[in-house]
Structures are given as C-alpha cells and as structure tokens.
Amino acid sequence: MATVVLPDNFSALTNGERELSTKAQTYRELVAELILRWPQLEDLLDKTAVAIDGQIYQEAFLEEIGADSEVFFMARIEGG
C-alpha cells in the first residue's frame, strides 16, 4: 500500500494522525478517501500541492499512485 504523509497543519483536523496507508490508485481517489475520513480537510486539500514519488504537482487529479508510492502533501508554491 502507498504511504501518505500529511503536513503538520493538518494535525488539528486529523486528531494528530500524520501518516497513513492507502489502496488509492489515483490522486483523485486519495483525496476522496481523505475527505470521507476527515471532511474538514476538503478546503485545505484544495490549497495544497502534493509530491508523488518525489515529483511535485500543483494539480495532480489525473496522477496515478503506485502500490509502493510515497505521497506527501505540502503548501503550494506561489510565484509573483
């Protein structure tokens, strides 16, 4: 199963849980799983970037997640 690491600022909404395993095969499935488990994360997830196996995505809905993938959520990088 893929490993998912949530950022510190999610901790208050996830009862301190920062790491979990998932069978999700796409980023879209993962987001749906997280919102089902913690509905209050929906707004934060819309404002985060994600790294899947070291590749950072600002928009990752079509990205696949492998069985051994590592997925990290992080603040989006904004340019100006």
MODELLER restraints for C-alpha pairs under 7 A, 6 or more apart:
rsr = mdl.restraints
at = mdl.atoms
rsr.add(forms.Gaussian(group=physical.xy_distance, feature=features.Distance(at['CA:1:A'], at['CA:21:A']), mean=5.85, stdev=0.5))
rsr.add(forms.Gaussian(group=physical.xy_distance, feature=features.Distance(at['CA:1:A'], at['CA:22:A']), mean=5.54, stdev=0.5))
rsr.add(forms.Gaussian(group=physical.xy_distance, feature=features.Distance(at['CA:1:A'], at['CA:23:A']), mean=5.47, stdev=0.5))
rsr.add(forms.Gaussian(group=physical.xy_distance, feature=features.Distance(at['CA:1:A'], at['CA:67:A']), mean=4.70, stdev=0.5))
rsr.add(forms.Gaussian(group=physical.xy_distance, feature=features.Distance(at['CA:1:A'], at['CA:68:A']), mean=5.82, stdev=0.5))
rsr.add(forms.Gaussian(group=physical.xy_distance, feature=features.Distance(at['CA:2:A'], at['CA:21:A']), mean=5.50, stdev=0.5))
rsr.add(forms.Gaussian(group=physical.xy_distance, feature=features.Distance(at['CA:2:A'], at['CA:22:A']), mean=5.32, stdev=0.5))
rsr.add(forms.Gaussian(group=physical.xy_distance, feature=features.Distance(at['CA:2:A'], at['CA:23:A']), mean=6.49, stdev=0.5))
rsr.add(forms.Gaussian(group=physical.xy_distance, feature=features.Distance(at['CA:2:A'], at['CA:66:A']), mean=6.57, stdev=0.5))
rsr.add(forms.Gaussian(group=physical.xy_distance, feature=features.Distance(at['CA:2:A'], at['CA:67:A']), mean=5.01, stdev=0.5))
rsr.add(forms.Gaussian(group=physical.xy_distance, feature=features.Distance(at['CA:2:A'], at['CA:68:A']), mean=4.90, stdev=0.5))
rsr.add(forms.Gaussian(group=physical.xy_distance, feature=features.Distance(at['CA:2:A'], at['CA:69:A']), mean=4.75, stdev=0.5))
rsr.add(forms.Gaussian(group=physical.xy_distance, feature=features.Distance(at['CA:2:A'], at['CA:70:A']), mean=5.89, stdev=0.5))
rsr.add(forms.Gaussian(group=physical.xy_distance, feature=features.Distance(at['CA:3:A'], at['CA:20:A']), mean=5.92, stdev=0.5))
rsr.add(forms.Gaussian(group=physical.xy_distance, feature=features.Distance(at['CA:3:A'], at['CA:21:A']), mean=4.66, stdev=0.5))
rsr.add(forms.Gaussian(group=physical.xy_distance, feature=features.Distance(at['CA:3:A'], at['CA:22:A']), mean=6.55, stdev=0.5))
rsr.add(forms.Gaussian(group=physical.xy_distance, feature=features.Distance(at['CA:3:A'], at['CA:69:A']), mean=6.35, stdev=0.5))
rsr.add(forms.Gaussian(group=physical.xy_distance, feature=features.Distance(at['CA:3:A'], at['CA:70:A']), mean=4.93, stdev=0.5))
rsr.add(forms.Gaussian(group=physical.xy_distance, feature=features.Distance(at['CA:3:A'], at['CA:71:A']), mean=6.13, stdev=0.5))
rsr.add(forms.Gaussian(group=physical.xy_distance, feature=features.Distance(at['CA:4:A'], at['CA:19:A']), mean=5.56, stdev=0.5))
rsr.add(forms.Gaussian(group=physical.xy_distance, feature=features.Distance(at['CA:4:A'], at['CA:20:A']), mean=5.27, stdev=0.5))
rsr.add(forms.Gaussian(group=physical.xy_distance, feature=features.Distance(at['CA:4:A'], at['CA:21:A']), mean=5.95, stdev=0.5))
rsr.add(forms.Gaussian(group=physical.xy_distance, feature=features.Distance(at['CA:4:A'], at['CA:70:A']), mean=6.03, stdev=0.5))
rsr.add(forms.Gaussian(group=physical.xy_distance, feature=features.Distance(at['CA:4:A'], at['CA:71:A']), mean=4.68, stdev=0.5))
rsr.add(forms.Gaussian(group=physical.xy_distance, feature=features.Distance(at['CA:4:A'], at['CA:72:A']), mean=5.97, stdev=0.5))
rsr.add(forms.Gaussian(group=physical.xy_distance, feature=features.Distance(at['CA:5:A'], at['CA:18:A']), mean=5.74, stdev=0.5))
rsr.add(forms.Gaussian(group=physical.xy_distance, feature=features.Distance(at['CA:5:A'], at['CA:19:A']), mean=4.55, stdev=0.5))
rsr.add(forms.Gaussian(group=physical.xy_distance, feature=features.Distance(at['CA:5:A'], at['CA:20:A']), mean=6.75, stdev=0.5))
rsr.add(forms.Gaussian(group=physical.xy_distance, feature=features.Distance(at['CA:5:A'], at['CA:71:A']), mean=6.16, stdev=0.5))
rsr.add(forms.Gaussian(group=physical.xy_distance, feature=features.Distance(at['CA:5:A'], at['CA:72:A']), mean=4.86, stdev=0.5))
rsr.add(forms.Gaussian(group=physical.xy_distance, feature=features.Distance(at['CA:5:A'], at['CA:73:A']), mean=6.52, stdev=0.5))
rsr.add(forms.Gaussian(group=physical.xy_distance, feature=features.Distance(at['CA:6:A'], at['CA:18:A']), mean=4.89, stdev=0.5))
rsr.add(forms.Gaussian(group=physical.xy_distance, feature=features.Distance(at['CA:6:A'], at['CA:19:A']), mean=6.13, stdev=0.5))
rsr.add(forms.Gaussian(group=physical.xy_distance, feature=features.Distance(at['CA:6:A'], at['CA:72:A']), mean=6.27, stdev=0.5))
rsr.add(forms.Gaussian(group=physical.xy_distance, feature=features.Distance(at['CA:6:A'], at['CA:73:A']), mean=5.48, stdev=0.5))
rsr.add(forms.Gaussian(group=physical.xy_distance, feature=features.Distance(at['CA:7:A'], at['CA:18:A']), mean=6.84, stdev=0.5))
rsr.add(forms.Gaussian(group=physical.xy_distance, feature=features.Distance(at['CA:7:A'], at['CA:73:A']), mean=6.06, stdev=0.5))
rsr.add(forms.Gaussian(group=physical.xy_distance, feature=features.Distance(at['CA:7:A'], at['CA:74:A']), mean=6.12, stdev=0.5))
rsr.add(forms.Gaussian(group=physical.xy_distance, feature=features.Distance(at['CA:11:A'], at['CA:17:A']), mean=6.06, stdev=0.5))
rsr.add(forms.Gaussian(group=physical.xy_distance, feature=features.Distance(at['CA:11:A'], at['CA:18:A']), mean=6.45, stdev=0.5))
rsr.add(forms.Gaussian(group=physical.xy_distance, feature=features.Distance(at['CA:13:A'], at['CA:40:A']), mean=6.74, stdev=0.5))
rsr.add(forms.Gaussian(group=physical.xy_distance, feature=features.Distance(at['CA:13:A'], at['CA:41:A']), mean=6.94, stdev=0.5))
rsr.add(forms.Gaussian(group=physical.xy_distance, feature=features.Distance(at['CA:14:A'], at['CA:38:A']), mean=6.62, stdev=0.5))
rsr.add(forms.Gaussian(group=physical.xy_distance, feature=features.Distance(at['CA:24:A'], at['CA:30:A']), mean=5.23, stdev=0.5))
rsr.add(forms.Gaussian(group=physical.xy_distance, feature=features.Distance(at['CA:24:A'], at['CA:65:A']), mean=6.86, stdev=0.5))
rsr.add(forms.Gaussian(group=physical.xy_distance, feature=features.Distance(at['CA:25:A'], at['CA:64:A']), mean=5.73, stdev=0.5))
rsr.add(forms.Gaussian(group=physical.xy_distance, feature=features.Distance(at['CA:25:A'], at['CA:65:A']), mean=4.78, stdev=0.5))
rsr.add(forms.Gaussian(group=physical.xy_distance, feature=features.Distance(at['CA:25:A'], at['CA:66:A']), mean=6.31, stdev=0.5))
rsr.add(forms.Gaussian(group=physical.xy_distance, feature=features.Distance(at['CA:26:A'], at['CA:62:A']), mean=6.75, stdev=0.5))
rsr.add(forms.Gaussian(group=physical.xy_distance, feature=features.Distance(at['CA:26:A'], at['CA:63:A']), mean=5.72, stdev=0.5))
rsr.add(forms.Gaussian(group=physical.xy_distance, feature=features.Distance(at['CA:26:A'], at['CA:64:A']), mean=4.22, stdev=0.5))
rsr.add(forms.Gaussian(group=physical.xy_distance, feature=features.Distance(at['CA:26:A'], at['CA:65:A']), mean=5.03, stdev=0.5))
rsr.add(forms.Gaussian(group=physical.xy_distance, feature=features.Distance(at['CA:27:A'], at['CA:60:A']), mean=6.23, stdev=0.5))
rsr.add(forms.Gaussian(group=physical.xy_distance, feature=features.Distance(at['CA:27:A'], at['CA:61:A']), mean=5.26, stdev=0.5))
rsr.add(forms.Gaussian(group=physical.xy_distance, feature=features.Distance(at['CA:27:A'], at['CA:62:A']), mean=6.63, stdev=0.5))
rsr.add(forms.Gaussian(group=physical.xy_distance, feature=features.Distance(at['CA:27:A'], at['CA:63:A']), mean=5.69, stdev=0.5))
rsr.add(forms.Gaussian(group=physical.xy_distance, feature=features.Distance(at['CA:27:A'], at['CA:64:A']), mean=6.23, stdev=0.5))
rsr.add(forms.Gaussian(group=physical.xy_distance, feature=features.Distance(at['CA:27:A'], at['CA:65:A']), mean=6.55, stdev=0.5))
rsr.add(forms.Gaussian(group=physical.xy_distance, feature=features.Distance(at['CA:28:A'], at['CA:61:A']), mean=4.93, stdev=0.5))
rsr.add(forms.Gaussian(group=physical.xy_distance, feature=features.Distance(at['CA:28:A'], at['CA:62:A']), mean=6.89, stdev=0.5))
rsr.add(forms.Gaussian(group=physical.xy_distance, feature=features.Distance(at['CA:35:A'], at['CA:41:A']), mean=6.10, stdev=0.5))
rsr.add(forms.Gaussian(group=physical.xy_distance, feature=features.Distance(at['CA:35:A'], at['CA:42:A']), mean=5.80, stdev=0.5))
rsr.add(forms.Gaussian(group=physical.xy_distance, feature=features.Distance(at['CA:47:A'], at['CA:76:A']), mean=6.66, stdev=0.5))
rsr.add(forms.Gaussian(group=physical.xy_distance, feature=features.Distance(at['CA:48:A'], at['CA:73:A']), mean=6.41, stdev=0.5))
rsr.add(forms.Gaussian(group=physical.xy_distance, feature=features.Distance(at['CA:48:A'], at['CA:74:A']), mean=5.54, stdev=0.5))
rsr.add(forms.Gaussian(group=physical.xy_distance, feature=features.Distance(at['CA:48:A'], at['CA:75:A']), mean=4.85, stdev=0.5))
rsr.add(forms.Gaussian(group=physical.xy_distance, feature=features.Distance(at['CA:48:A'], at['CA:76:A']), mean=5.10, stdev=0.5))
rsr.add(forms.Gaussian(group=physical.xy_distance, feature=features.Distance(at['CA:49:A'], at['CA:56:A']), mean=6.97, stdev=0.5))
rsr.add(forms.Gaussian(group=physical.xy_distance, feature=features.Distance(at['CA:49:A'], at['CA:57:A']), mean=5.74, stdev=0.5))
rsr.add(forms.Gaussian(group=physical.xy_distance, feature=features.Distance(at['CA:49:A'], at['CA:58:A']), mean=4.65, stdev=0.5))
rsr.add(forms.Gaussian(group=physical.xy_distance, feature=features.Distance(at['CA:49:A'], at['CA:59:A']), mean=6.98, stdev=0.5))
rsr.add(forms.Gaussian(group=physical.xy_distance, feature=features.Distance(at['CA:49:A'], at['CA:73:A']), mean=5.93, stdev=0.5))
rsr.add(forms.Gaussian(group=physical.xy_distance, feature=features.Distance(at['CA:49:A'], at['CA:74:A']), mean=5.32, stdev=0.5))
rsr.add(forms.Gaussian(group=physical.xy_distance, feature=features.Distance(at['CA:49:A'], at['CA:75:A']), mean=5.79, stdev=0.5))
rsr.add(forms.Gaussian(group=physical.xy_distance, feature=features.Distance(at['CA:49:A'], at['CA:76:A']), mean=4.82, stdev=0.5))
rsr.add(forms.Gaussian(group=physical.xy_distance, feature=features.Distance(at['CA:50:A'], at['CA:56:A']), mean=5.66, stdev=0.5))
rsr.add(forms.Gaussian(group=physical.xy_distance, feature=features.Distance(at['CA:50:A'], at['CA:57:A']), mean=5.39, stdev=0.5))
rsr.add(forms.Gaussian(group=physical.xy_distance, feature=features.Distance(at['CA:50:A'], at['CA:58:A']), mean=6.67, stdev=0.5))
rsr.add(forms.Gaussian(group=physical.xy_distance, feature=features.Distance(at['CA:50:A'], at['CA:71:A']), mean=6.83, stdev=0.5))
rsr.add(forms.Gaussian(group=physical.xy_distance, feature=features.Distance(at['CA:50:A'], at['CA:72:A']), mean=5.56, stdev=0.5))
rsr.add(forms.Gaussian(group=physical.xy_distance, feature=features.Distance(at['CA:50:A'], at['CA:73:A']), mean=4.47, stdev=0.5))
rsr.add(forms.Gaussian(group=physical.xy_distance, feature=features.Distance(at['CA:50:A'], at['CA:74:A']), mean=5.98, stdev=0.5))
rsr.add(forms.Gaussian(group=physical.xy_distance, feature=features.Distance(at['CA:51:A'], at['CA:57:A']), mean=6.06, stdev=0.5))
rsr.add(forms.Gaussian(group=physical.xy_distance, feature=features.Distance(at['CA:51:A'], at['CA:71:A']), mean=5.59, stdev=0.5))
rsr.add(forms.Gaussian(group=physical.xy_distance, feature=features.Distance(at['CA:51:A'], at['CA:72:A']), mean=5.07, stdev=0.5))
rsr.add(forms.Gaussian(group=physical.xy_distance, feature=features.Distance(at['CA:51:A'], at['CA:73:A']), mean=6.45, stdev=0.5))
rsr.add(forms.Gaussian(group=physical.xy_distance, feature=features.Distance(at['CA:52:A'], at['CA:69:A']), mean=6.72, stdev=0.5))
rsr.add(forms.Gaussian(group=physical.xy_distance, feature=features.Distance(at['CA:52:A'], at['CA:70:A']), mean=5.85, stdev=0.5))
rsr.add(forms.Gaussian(group=physical.xy_distance, feature=features.Distance(at['CA:52:A'], at['CA:71:A']), mean=4.62, stdev=0.5))
rsr.add(forms.Gaussian(group=physical.xy_distance, feature=features.Distance(at['CA:52:A'], at['CA:72:A']), mean=6.64, stdev=0.5))
rsr.add(forms.Gaussian(group=physical.xy_distance, feature=features.Distance(at['CA:53:A'], at['CA:69:A']), mean=5.69, stdev=0.5))
rsr.add(forms.Gaussian(group=physical.xy_distance, feature=features.Distance(at['CA:53:A'], at['CA:70:A']), mean=5.20, stdev=0.5))
rsr.add(forms.Gaussian(group=physical.xy_distance, feature=features.Distance(at['CA:53:A'], at['CA:71:A']), mean=6.43, stdev=0.5))
rsr.add(forms.Gaussian(group=physical.xy_distance, feature=features.Distance(at['CA:58:A'], at['CA:76:A']), mean=6.62, stdev=0.5))
